Amino acid sequence: DAAFVAGNMSAAEHHYVEARRLLPSDGALASNLAACYLSASKVAECINMCTEALRLLDENEQAAQGMLELSEYVLPSCTLSAWRKLTLVRRASATCWSSSERDVLRRGLADFEAAQAIELSPEQAAATGVSSDRSLWDKEVLARDMAKVRQLLLQEENT
């Protein structure tokens, strides 16, 4: 995380790839690797890694509820919603940046809407270690981003 916070995306990406080799079921690591991809404008990689992170977070939630047994690290259940919201915002951002096509923008908007539906306090957002990212807990930031996507969809429909 230190390399990411310092803005050294190349080093952060390397560290997250190595960490994922040790803990492949950790959705938070997958989400952070997706953030590296997003920062490096590796949009397709970001979207794919976010999708993988969301799958892993679902498995972690099932394990936390005793419905699935994982042999590896399981995220604390109190952080799962925060990680899910963060990952949805990352995937929505990457999706909306990837294309101005209507179907792609709609997929991104759906992720933004799903993220907005997850209620978090600033304290819950802090559990991810990226509480400075206001899109996690500030409804106005998400609403503004969603309004931009809706505007792009309107422009696309009018052309």
Salt bridges, closest charged atoms under 4 A:
GLU13 OE1 - LYS42 NZ 3.14
GLU18 OE2 - ARG21 NH1 2.28
GLU52 OE2 - ARG55 NH2 2.71
ASP58 OD1 - ARG84 NH2 2.91
GLU59 OE2 - ARG55 NH1 2.51
GLU61 OE1 - ARG84 NH2 3.03
ASP111 OD2 - ARG91 NE 2.59
GLU113 OE2 - ARG150 NH2 2.93
GLU119 OE2 - LYS139 NZ 3.15
ASP138 OD2 - ARG134 NH2 1.99
GLU157 OE2 - ARG106 NH2 3.45
